[in-house]
């Protein structure tokens, strides 16, 4: 079932929400940003991976103090 995993991104210490509502997704800050080439802008930028709040991985670390 989606959204019922207690070890999902929205409950992880490394997750930074896009906005006030963590359920909308955000970025994973577990590792440094990666270089990304933006084709239309023809430039390279650094960015953290985008994740959905319900995603999960093997690097989960519980948030300090709940949220």
N, C-alpha and C positions, 0 to 999 in steps of 0.2 A: 504494500500500500504506500502510495506516495505521501510524503509529509509526516509520516509517523516514526521515522528513524531518529532516535535520540542522539545519534552521532552525525547529523547532517550539517552542512556548511553553516546554516544560520545559527547553530549553537557552538560553533568552533571559535577558538581564540584567534585564529588566523584570518577570519572572515571580516571584511569591511563592507557594510551595506552601501548600496548606491544612494539611498536616501533614508529618511526616518523609518520607513517600513522595511524591515529586514527580509520580509517574505518576497520582495521584488527581485532579489538577487544582489550581487555585488562582486567584489574581487577577493581573490585568495592571496594573502600576504605571507604565505609559508616560506616562499623563496624570493630572491630578488626579482625585480621586473625583467622581462625578456624584451629583446629588441624586436620590433615589429615594423615591417615596411608597408606604408600606406600607398597603395598603387595610384589612386586618383590624385593624391597630394604630392606624389613622388618624393616622399621623405621618410626617414626612419625615426621612430620614437620608441621610448621604452614604456612598457605597460605590464601591469599585473594581469594574470589570467582572470577572465570573467567567468563566474559560476552562478548557478541558480541556487536559491536558498535550500532546496531539497536535495541537491547533489551531496555526495559523500566521497571520501577517499580513505586510504590507509594512514593518513597523516593527522587524523583528528586529535585535537587537544581541547579539552573543556575550557570554556571561558571562566575567568576569575570573577567571582561574585555574581554568577548567574548570567547577566548580559552587560 
